């Protein structure tokens, strides 16, 4: 039995898997609201309380940097420790990895129906990359060894936002006044979409209807309201905010493709991409992705795909546990 986790700033998803001759089978799954719990250990304990079979292996992908089995969650007041979780939960082997590393590891187990192409570039061999906007912004790489991809974690979502137009310069200056350092996550996330909306309103570039102001004030997720109004083009300020978001998303995905030399493709995951898929499939995203000067022909040759399977992080965490368990059980050569 393998316990897999996909731990984000909003939701923590846990699931049980078995693995047989290379195939993963999910047996049970539960979702917890992350901020309703004091720690990752508490969520694991709640999940295991209703588990009738012993769990001996666990891999938990968590949003934030993981160093030596210890993770400081980026958008949660948690510190998670693999050794402590192992001891308290009586699970023999516990691995903590970055959530985007788990998402990247899960891609190889996805079906073609779990992926939607944003452009028409054909698949190629080489490195690949993953970017995911949700509660925060995550990034990961996948290097190609000639046979298969190996996922590795990154924290590129917290790197500097690079404005490309006069409008984006204005957005940058607005956010710098609010936050000091302006990372890509300040725009490419649920709270980031609200930041873009606030910029348009406060800079008087767009007007905010009074009824919408009241709607957003009462909403538990203002970004969801803004994106929906933007998708159906019913409110100009929402439509423009979403257009800016999609353009910046495309530009940062292109930056990531260059940094990783991701000739095999760039994958979009996270809670937002699937919900705004119609916008991602427009020239807004594709033009920003390829607008890299002399590197434009290279970017035009890179496939971009949206992952629509929301369980990719769980699948990847389970697959990571299988890989690690295989290494631990591998016979060692005699010295």
C-alpha positions in Angstrom: 0.0 0.0 0.0 1.3 3.4 -1.0 0.1 6.7 0.5 0.4 9.5 -2.0 -0.3 13.2 -1.3 -0.7 16.3 -3.3 -0.5 19.1 -0.8 -1.4 22.6 -1.9 -2.2 25.9 -0.3 -6.0 25.4 -0.7 -6.5 21.6 -0.9 -4.6 18.6 0.4 -5.4 15.4 -1.5 -4.4 12.0 -0.1 -4.9 8.7 -1.8 -4.0 5.0 -1.5 -2.4 3.2 -4.4 -1.2 -0.3 -5.2 1.3 -1.0 -8.0 1.3 -4.2 -10.0 3.7 -4.9 -12.9 4.2 -1.3 -13.6 0.6 -0.2 -13.3 -0.7 2.1 -10.5 -4.2 1.5 -9.2 -5.9 4.1 -6.9 -8.0 2.6 -4.2 -9.2 5.5 -2.0 -9.0 9.3 -2.1 -9.9 12.1 0.2 -9.5 15.9 0.0 -9.0 18.2 3.0 -9.0 22.0 3.2 -5.4 22.7 4.0 -6.0 25.8 6.2 -8.5 23.9 8.4 -5.6 21.8 9.8 -2.6 22.6 11.9 -0.1 20.5 10.0 0.5 17.9 7.3 1.0 15.3 10.0 -2.6 16.0 11.3 -4.0 15.5 7.8 -2.1 12.2 7.3 -3.3 11.0 10.7 -6.9 11.7 9.9 -6.6 9.9 6.6 -4.9 6.8 8.1 -7.5 6.7 10.9 -10.1 5.3 8.4 -7.6 3.1 6.6 -8.1 -0.6 7.2 -4.8 -1.8 5.7 -1.3 -1.0 6.9 0.7 1.5 4.9 4.4 1.1 4.7 5.4 3.6 2.1 4.4 7.2 1.5 5.3 10.1 -0.8 3.9 13.5 -0.2 4.3 16.3 -2.7 4.0 19.7 -1.0 4.0 23.2 -2.4 7.3 24.7 -1.3 11.1 24.0 -1.2 12.0 20.6 0.3 15.5 20.3 1.7 16.8 17.1 3.4 13.3 15.8 4.0 12.0 19.0 5.5 9.6 21.4 3.8 8.5 24.9 4.7 5.1 25.3 3.0 5.0 28.5 0.9 1.4 29.4 1.3 0.7 27.6 4.6 1.9 28.1 8.2 3.4 24.6 8.2 6.8 23.0 8.6 6.6 19.3 7.5 9.3 16.8 8.4 9.5 13.3 6.7 11.2 11.7 9.7 8.5 13.1 12.1 5.7 12.0 9.9 7.2 8.5 9.6 7.6 8.2 13.4 4.2 9.5 14.3 2.3 7.7 11.6 4.3 4.4 11.8 4.9 4.4 8.1 8.3 2.8 7.4 9.4 5.1 4.5 8.2 8.6 4.0 9.4 10.9 1.2 8.6 14.6 1.0 9.1 16.2 -2.4 8.0 19.4 -4.1 4.5 19.2 -5.4 5.5 20.2 -9.0 8.2 17.5 -8.9 5.3 15.1 -8.2 3.2 16.5 -11.0 6.1 16.1 -13.4 6.8 12.6 -12.3 3.1 11.7 -13.0 3.1 12.8 -16.6 4.5 9.5 -17.9 1.5 7.7 -16.4 -1.1 9.9 -18.1 -3.2 8.9 -21.0 -3.4 11.0 -24.2 -6.9 12.0 -23.2 -5.5 13.7 -20.1 -3.6 16.2 -22.3 -4.9 19.1 -24.5 -2.6 20.7 -27.0 -2.3 24.5 -27.0 -0.2 24.6 -30.2 0.4 22.2 -33.1 4.1 21.6 -32.6 5.0 17.8 -33.0 6.6 15.9 -30.1 10.4 15.7 -29.9 13.0 14.2 -27.7 14.8 16.3 -25.1 14.1 18.1 -21.8 10.7 19.1 -20.8 9.2 21.6 -18.3 6.1 22.1 -16.1 4.4 25.2 -14.9 1.3 25.4 -12.7 -0.7 28.4 -11.5 -3.0 27.8 -8.6 -2.9 29.1 -5.1 0.7 29.9 -6.0 2.9 29.4 -9.0 5.0 26.2 -9.3 7.7 25.2 -11.8 9.7 22.1 -12.4 12.0 20.6 -15.0 12.4 17.2 -16.5 15.8 16.3 -18.0 16.1 13.7 -20.7 18.8 11.0 -20.2 18.3 9.4 -23.7 15.8 6.9 -22.4 13.3 8.7 -20.0 12.7 11.9 -18.2 13.8 12.6 -14.6 11.8 15.3 -12.8 13.4 17.8 -10.5 12.1 20.6 -8.4 12.5 24.4 -8.9 11.2 27.6 -7.3 11.0 29.7 -10.4 7.6 31.0 -9.5 9.3 33.3 -7.0 11.7 34.7 -9.5 11.3 38.3 -10.7 8.4 39.2 -12.9 9.8 40.7 -16.1 7.3 43.3 -17.7 7.4 43.4 -21.5 5.0 46.2 -22.3 4.1 49.7 -20.9 0.9 48.2 -19.4 3.0 45.5 -17.7 5.5 48.1 -16.4 2.5 49.9 -14.8 1.4 46.6 -13.3 4.9 45.9 -12.0 5.2 49.4 -10.4 1.7 48.9 -8.8 2.7 45.6 -7.3 6.1 46.8 -6.2 4.3 49.5 -4.2 2.2 46.8 -2.5 4.7 44.0 -2.0 8.2 45.3 -2.6 9.6 42.3 -4.5 7.4 41.4 -7.5 7.6 37.7 -8.3 5.8 35.9 -11.1 3.5 34.4 -8.5 2.1 37.8 -7.6 0.4 37.6 -11.0 0.2 34.0 -12.0 -1.9 32.6 -9.2 -5.5 32.9 -7.9 -4.5 35.9 -5.7 -2.4 37.1 -8.6 -5.4 37.4 -10.9 -7.1 39.5 -8.2 -3.9 41.7 -8.1 -4.3 42.3 -11.8 -7.9 43.2 -11.4 -7.1 45.6 -8.5 -4.4 47.3 -10.7 -6.9 47.9 -13.5 -9.4 49.3 -11.0 -7.1 51.4 -8.9 -5.2 52.8 -11.9 -8.6 53.7 -13.4 -7.8 51.8 -16.6 -11.1 50.0 -16.2 -14.2 50.8 -14.1 -15.6 48.4 -11.5 -19.4 48.0 -11.5 -20.8 48.4 -8.0 -22.6 45.1 -8.1 -19.4 43.3 -9.0 -17.6 45.0 -6.1 -20.2 43.7 -3.7 -20.0 40.2 -5.4 -16.2 40.0 -5.0 -16.4 41.2 -1.4 -18.8 38.4 -0.5 -17.0 35.7 -2.5 -14.8 33.1 -0.9 -12.8 33.0 -4.1 -12.8 36.3 -6.0 -10.4 35.0 -8.6 -12.9 32.4 -9.7 -15.6 35.1 -10.1 -13.1 37.3 -12.1 -12.1 34.4 -14.4 -15.6 33.3 -15.1 -16.7 36.9 -16.0 -13.6 37.2 -18.1 -14.3 33.9 -20.0 -17.8 34.9 -20.9 -16.7 38.5 -21.7 -19.6 39.9 -19.6 -17.6 42.5 -17.7 -14.8 44.5 -19.4 -12.5 44.8 -16.4 -12.6 41.0 -15.8 -12.0 40.2 -19.5 -9.0 42.5 -19.6 -7.6 41.2 -16.3 -7.9 37.6 -17.6 -6.3 38.6 -20.9 -3.3 40.1 -19.0 -3.0 37.0 -16.9 -3.0 34.7 -19.9 -0.4 36.8 -21.7 1.9 36.8 -18.7 1.3 33.1 -18.3 2.4 32.5 -21.9 5.5 34.7 -21.5 6.6 33.0 -18.3 6.0 29.5 -19.9 8.2 30.6 -22.8 10.9 31.8 -20.4 10.8 28.4 -18.6 11.1 26.7 -22.0 14.3 28.6 -22.7 15.8 28.0 -19.3 15.2 24.3 -19.5 15.7 24.0 -23.3 12.4 22.1 -23.1 12.3 20.8 -26.7 10.1 17.9 -25.6 7.4 20.2 -24.4 6.0 22.5 -21.8 3.2 21.2 -19.7 0.6 23.4 -17.8 -0.8 21.9 -14.6 -2.5 23.4 -11.5 -5.9 24.4 -10.6 -6.3 27.3 -13.1 -5.2 26.1 -16.5 -8.0 23.7 -17.0 -10.6 26.3 -16.0 -9.4 28.9 -18.5 -8.5 26.4 -21.2 -10.4 28.3 -23.9 -8.3 31.4 -23.3 -5.0 29.4 -23.3 -5.9 28.1 -26.7 -6.0 31.6 -28.2 -3.2 33.6 -29.8 -2.9 35.6 -26.5 -1.0 32.8 -24.9 0.8 31.4 -28.0 2.1 34.8 -29.1 3.5 35.6 -25.7 5.1 32.2 -25.5 6.9 32.5 -28.8 7.8 36.3 -28.5 11.5 35.7 -27.7 13.3 37.6 -30.4 15.9 35.4 -32.1 14.6 32.4 -30.2 11.1 32.6 -31.7 11.7 29.7 -34.2 12.8 27.5 -31.3 9.7 28.3 -29.2 7.4 27.7 -32.2 8.8 24.2 -32.4 8.0 23.3 -28.7 4.8 21.5 -27.9 2.6 23.1 -25.2 0.0 20.9 -23.5 -2.5 21.4 -20.6 -2.9 18.6 -18.1 -6.6 18.1 -17.5 -6.2 15.1 -15.0 -6.5 16.7 -11.6 -4.9 13.6 -10.0 -1.5 14.0 -11.7 0.1 15.1 -8.5 -1.2 12.0 -6.6 -0.2 9.7 -9.5 3.3 11.2 -9.6 3.8 11.0 -5.8 2.8 7.3 -5.9 5.2 6.7 -8.9 8.0 8.4 -7.0 7.4 6.1 -4.0 7.6 3.1 -6.3 10.9 4.3 -7.8 12.4 5.0 -4.3 11.2 1.6 -2.9 12.8 -0.2 -5.9 16.1 1.5 -5.2 16.0 0.6 -1.6 15.2 -3.1 -2.4 17.8 -3.3 -5.2 20.5 -5.9 -4.4 23.9 -4.4 -3.7 27.1 -5.7 -5.3 29.4 -7.5 -3.0 32.4 -5.3 -1.8 
